[in-house]
Amino acid sequence: MKGTIRVLKLIPVLAPVLLLAACGGTEPTTPPTAPPPTAAQSTNPALAAVNALKMHGSWQFTVTTYESGSPNFSNTITGTETTARPSGEGFTVTRPGKPTMKYVRLGTDVWYDSGTGSFTQTKSDDSYVNADFQTYYMDSMVAAAEAQGLEFDQVGAESVGGVAATHYRLADAYVQAIVANMPGVTAADWAADIWTSDADGSLLQLQWGPQSLDKVQAQTGFDYVVTAVDCDCPVKPPTTARY
């Protein structure tokens, strides 16, 4: 049965999904204003899905971004997150024709490679590291957004990577408001979809914004997919680093 639920403020989430400075990029834009919700609804499934995912000890993910530039371009981010202390992230950013970039964090210790082929060690509160890499964390894409009262419709039962899931999509009135001032972009071109695991409610996939380079404008799009949970995939510091 189709239902409607409130979920987190996802429109501004696109601003963090900018190209790393080493590759050139886009500027964040002010998102269009969605119409107010018509009635109070139940819990926030996206935020609940992220919290459920964090109950796992680890997970791996793949993100594809669709970004504006001259010409428009796409990045692929593959990585691992772990929740055991010290928590950690490790991911690689690839883009055709550009150097591969890598990032590792264990607790507050960070190692990053901006495409030089060697790592530099620093701390997670370093402004350069935050500006260039932290935008690719799941928290920056999803959980750091504030609840706003957007409404998502339950689309139905589907699967992600063979895992039984429930699909939610942003209510059409909100999607129409988002694309209203985007020439050549229709509601069908704009992804605003969440898939959660039927087993434990954890996040399996989140799509937001345009999902093809020909539809990218000032706002970018992304597709975040959880590819494994509770994997034997520890985040380790690089074997060589520049200090």
N, C-alpha and C positions, 0 to 999 in steps of 0.2 A: 504494500500500500504506500502511496506517495505521501510524504510528510514534509513539514517545513521546520527548520531549526536555525537558530542563530549560530554564527561562527565568527572567528576572529577577523580583525581588520586586515585584509589581505592586499588591498589596492596599493598602499604605500610599500608593501613588501618588495615591490619591483625595484625600488630605488637602490637597495643593497645589491641587487644582482647586476652590478656594473662590471665592465671589463677591468681587469687588473691594470694598474697604472703602467706597468711595463709594456703593455700591449696597446695602449691608447684606449679610449672608451667613450662613454656617453655621460650626460649629466642627468641627475634625477629631476623629475618634473612633478608638478603638483597634480595629483590624481583628480579626476572628475568627482563631483559629489554625487553619491548615490541617494535615492529617495529614502526617507525615514522608514523604519520597519512599521508594519501595520499593527502588530500585536506582540506582546511578550511571548517568547518561545522558550524552549528547554535549553539544556546545557550546550556548550560550545564543542562540537565534535572534533574540529581540527586541533584545538588546544588539548582536548582530552586524548586525542590520538597521539600527539607528540609526547605527552606525559606517559602514556602507556608504552610507547616505544622506548622511552628512557628507563623503563623498568627492566628491560633486557640488558645484559651485561655488555653487549656489543652489537653493532650492525654495520653492514656495508651498503654503499649507495652509489648511484650514478646520477649526475645532473647534466642535462643539456640546456644551454641557454641560447636564446635568440635575441641578438642585440643590434642596435642601430649603429651605423658607421658609414664609411665611404670605401668599399661597399658594406652592407650589413654583414654580420658574421655570427658564427656560433662557436661556443666553447663547450668542451666536455670535461666534467669534473668527476673523478672516481676516487672513492676514499672509504675510510673507516672511522667510526666513532666508538669510544669505549666509555663506560660510566664508572667502572671501578676506580678507586683512588690509587694514584692520581688519574683523573679522567684524561682522555686524550682524543685528539683528532689527527688524522693524517690523510692528505689528499694530493692529487696531481691534477693540474690544469693543462689541457692540451687544446691547441687551435692550429688548423692547417697553416703552414707558412710561418709560424711563430715558435720561439723557444718554449720547451716544456718547463712549467713552473711547479714547484713542490713545497709543501708546508707540513710541518710536524709540530704538534704541541703535546707535552706531557705535564700536567699541572700548569704551572706558570712558565715553564721552560719551553722556548720556541726555537725551531730551526727552520730556515726558509731558503729557498733557492729561486731567485727571480728570473731564472733562465740562463744563468752563467755557467751552470754545471757544477757548482760547489755551494755548500750551505753556509749560512751565517747564523750564529747563535745569538739569541736575545731573550727578552721577557715578553709575556703576552700583553703587557700594558704599553709596549712601545707603540707610538702613534703610527709609525711607518707600517709596522706589521698589521695593525688593526685596519688601516686604510686599504691595504692591498690584498689581504687574505681573509680577514675575519668575515667579510661579506659573504663568503661561500659556506659558512657554517649553516647547519639546519636552523639553529636558533635565529640567525639573522634573517633567514628566508621566511620562517614560519612563526616560531614561538615567541619572538621578541615583539611581534605586532600586538597592539592593544585591542581588547575586545571593543567592538563598535556596535554590534547589533545587526550586522548584515544577515540576511536570511538565505539559507541554502535549502534546496529541495532534495529529498531522497529520490535518486533516480532508480535504483534497484540493485539486485544481486548481480555481481560480476566476479571476475578474478583478476589478480595481478601476479604474474609469474607463477600461475598455477595455484595461488593461494585464494581461498574464498574471501570475497570482500563485498562491502557495501559502498556504492558510488553515490556521492553527493555533488550537486552543481549549484552554483550561485543562482538565486532566483532571477528570472528573466528581466524583471524591472530594473534590477541593479546592473545587469550586463548591458542592457540597452542604454542606461545612463552613462556607463563607462565608454561605450563606443560612439556615442552620439556625435562627438566632435572629432572623430577620427576618419578622415576621408578614405574611402575604399575598404574600411573595416566594418564587418557586420557582426552581429551577436554570435553567429556561427563560427566566426574566425577567432573569437576570444575564448580561451580556455579559462575556466574558473571551477576546477573540479578536484575533489578529494576522494580517495579510496581508503577505507579503513578495514582492518582485518576483522573478520567475523569471529575469530577465535578469541582475541583479547582486546579488540578495539584499537590496536596500534596502527600508526600511519604506515601505509604501503606506498602511496603515490600522491603527489600534489602537482597539478598542472595549473599554471597561471599565465595569462597574457597570450600574445600571438605565438603560435607553434610552427611557424614557417618564416623564413627570412624575407619573403616577399610581402609579408603583412606587418613586419616590424616598423614601428615609428619611434617617437621619442621614448615611449615606454617599452620595456623589454619583456620577454617572456622566459619561462623556465619550466622544466619537467624534472621533478625530483622523484626518484624511484628507489625504494629500499630493495636491495637485491639479496640480502641474507641477514638473519638475526642470530644472536648467540653463537657466532662463528668463532673458530679458532683463528683469530686474526688480531693479535696484539699490536698496538701502536708502539713502535720502537724508535729511538733516536737514530739519526743517520750515523753511519760508521765513520764518516769524515766530515768535519765542519771547520769553518773559518771563524776565528774568535776575534 
